[in-house]
């Protein structure tokens, strides 16, 4: 039986820290502006920005945690912390969306007094903050789930700020305050749309499903197509972290392969196949003779 390991990727902490502080400062500005102008759209955008700050904070925390080495208790290390952080962030966003939609429905038919000009000023500042933060993370957003989640939220928040600006102009010029409710609903839908993929991927990783870029049947057939391989069972494929797949399998081989001259070759050939064709470096393979019968234990 053998196990192979692959190295973890490096985090992008400086970029995350820059985005974190920019969003924290403008969260305070936008929250104060929303309270001052009585704008639900602005408060909704502030709520999303609060989630951006949380997402960035989680990404920073779990990136540092994931760098900790494995030990006798945490044998895989702490790489799953990134997945847990993404799941918490996505779940919190769903709650915020529910609150935004609830408040929007309550305001339908009401005629709240909204200050359009101050709302516009704060929204423009928020758009600047979101745009800069999105640009900072754009270059590294594909490296891990948390960074990509933070990037998607910032990108969505940038679009949300555009809707708030449009609402502010309409309220300022025509005093059509219903647009504030419409904009807040649109922002909530945008948040939910960006959260769906984040939650789906984090749940897949937490449930140890086969990575989306790998096909179980194809991998099993590739192993079976090798010389001397008679059967494959107990085949499991999962993700140790977002970009680190793992595989374990029991492989039955022909009698001649069990001979000392061929046994190690069969094992090495399977490892090379999985590494080169499917990019699976972390493998645990148990070689069994063709007449081997595995005993099961009950109780």
N, C-alpha and C positions, 0 to 999 in steps of 0.2 A: 504494500500500500504506500502511496506517495502523495505528497502535498506540495503544490507550487504556489508561490505568492507573487503578487504584483504590487508595485509601489503606489502610494497614494499621491494625488495631485497636490499642488501648492495652492494656498488660499490667496485672495486678493485683498488683504486687510486694509492697505492704504486707501484704495478706491472706496471700499465699504465705509471706512471712517469718514472720508470727505462727504460722501452722500448722506451719511447719518447726521452729521452736524448741520449741513445745509437744510435738511428736511426738518430737523428739530427746531431750528430757529424760525423757519417759516410756518411751522405748525402753530407756534405761539402767536405769530402775527395773524395767521388766517383764522384761528380760533377767536382771538380778540376782535377781529374784523367782522366775523359772523355774528357775534353777540352784539356788537355795536350797531350793525346795519339790519339786524333781524332777518338775515337771509338764510333760509334752510339749505339752499344750494351751496352756499359758502361753508356752512357748518358741515354739510355732507362731505364736501371736498376736504375740509379739515379732518373729518373722521377718517377718510381714506388716507390722508397724509399721516395721521397718527398710526395707522396700520403700516404705512411705509416705514416709519421710524421703528416700529416694533419688528418688522421684517428685517430691516437692516441690523437692528440690535441682535436679533436671533442669529442672523447670518454671521455676524462678528463673533458672537459667543460660541456657536457650535463649530465654526472654523477653527478656533483656538482649541476647543475640546477635542475635535477630530484629530488634531496633531499629536495628542497624547499617545504614547506607545501602548501596545497590547501587554497584558499581564496575565497572571494565572487565573484571574477571575473574569476579565474582559478579554477573552482570547482573540477576538476579532478587532480589538481596539475600540475606539469610540466613533467610528465613521458613521454609524447609524444616527448619531445625534443630529446630523444635518437633515435627515429624513424626518425625524420627530419634530424638529424646529419648523420645517416646511408645513407639516400637517397641522401643527398648532396655529401657525400663521394663517393657513387657509380656513380653518374652522372659525377663527376669530373674525375673519373677513365676512364670512357668511352671516354671523350674528350681527355685525355692523350693518350689513345690507338690509337685514330684516328690520332693524331699528329705523333706518333711513326711509324705507318704504312705508312703515307704520306712521311715521311723522308726516310723510308726504300725503298720505290718504287723509289724515286728520285735517290737513290744511286745505283740502279741496272744498271749495265753496266759501272759504274765509277770504278776507281781504286785509292781510297784514300790511303794516306800514314798513316798507323796505327802502333804505337809502341807496339808490342806484349808483351814484358817483363814488362814494367810499367803497362800495362793494366792488366796483370796477377796478379801483386802484389796488385793493388787496388781491383780487383775482389775477391781475397782471403780474404782481410780485410772486404769487404762488406759481404761476405758469413759468416764470423765470427759474424759480427754485427747482421745479420738477424737471424742466428741460435740461438744466445743467446736471442734475443728479442722474437723469437717464443717459446723458452723453457719457458721464464718468463710468457708468457700469456697462455700457454697450459693448466694450471691447472684451469683457471677461464674463459675460452673462451665461455663456454655454458651459462653463467649467464645473459648476455644481448646482444642485437643485435649489438651494437657498438663494444663491446669487441670482439665478434666473428668475426665481419667484419675486425677489425684490425688484429686479429690473422690470418685470411685467407689471407689477403694481405701480411703479413709477411712470411707466409708459402710459398705462391706463389713466393714472392721475393727471398726466399731462393733457390727455384728451378731455378729462373731466374739467380741468381748468379752462379749457377753450369753451366748453358749454357754459360755465359760470360767467365768463367774460361776455358771451353773447347774451345771456340772461340779464346781466348788469346793464348792458347797452339798451336793451329793450325796455327794462324797468325805468332807466334814467330818462329815456326819450318819450316813451308812450305810457309809462306807469302801468304796464300790463304785468301785474304781480304773479299771475297764474304760471307764467313761464318759469318762475323760481321752483314751483312744485314739479313741473315737467322736467326741468334740468336735473333736479335731485333724483328723480326716478331713472333718468337716463344714466346718471353716474352710478347708481346702484346696480343697474343691469350690466354696465361695463365692468364693475368690480366682480360681479358673479361670473361673467364670461371669462375673465382672466384667472379666477380662482379655480374654475372647474378642472383645467388641465393640471394645475398644481396639486390639488387634492387627489385626483385620479392617479398621478404618478407616485405620490408619496404613499398612498394606500397600497399600490402594487408592490412597492419596495418593502413596506412593512409586512405584507402578507407573503413575502418570498415567492412571488409569481415569476414565471419565465420572463426575462427582459424582452421588451417589445421588438428589439432589433435581432433577436434570435428565435429560431423555429425549432421546437422540440423534436418534431418528426424528422426534420432534415439532419439534425445532429445525431439522432439515434441511427438513422440509415447510414450516415457517414462512418460511424464506428463499426456497424455491422458489415459494411463493404470491405473492411480491411481483411487481409489474409489471416487465416487461423481463428478469426472471431466467429463464434457460433451463436452467441446470444448476449443480449444486454438487458439487465433488469435493475431495479432500484435506481433508475436514472433520475437525478434531481438537478435542476438548473435554476439558479436564483441570483439575486444581486446582493453582494456584500455591502456595496455602496453604489451610488448612481452609475459610475463608470467602471465598476469592478465586478464582473460576473464570476460566479463560482459554480462548480460542477462536481458531482459525486456520482459514481456508478459502480456496479458489479459487472464484470465482463467475463463471460465463459469462453475459454479458448480450446482449440483442438489439442489432442494428446501430444503431438510433436512440439507444440509451442510451450508446453509445460516443461519440456527438457531444458536444463540449465542453459543450453546454447542459444535458445530462442526466447526464453521468458522475458528477459530484460529488453530485447528488441521489440517485442509486442507492446510492452509497457511504454517504451520511449516513442514508438511510432504513434501511439494513441495520443500521448501528450503533445507531440509535434503537430499532429492533425488539429487538435483542439486549439492550440496556440496560433498556428499560422492561418487556418481557414476561418475560425470563429473568434479569434482573439480572446480565448478563455485561458488565462494563466493560472488561476487558482483551481487546481483539480485534485480530487481525491479518488483514486481508482483502485478497486480490489479485483485482482486477477484470480479466476477460479478455473479449475480443470472441468472438462465437459461432463464428467460423471459426478461432479460435486453436488450434494444435496444440502441445502441450507436448513438447519434446524430452527424451528420457531419455539419461543418460550411463552407460556401462558401463566398469568398470575403474578 
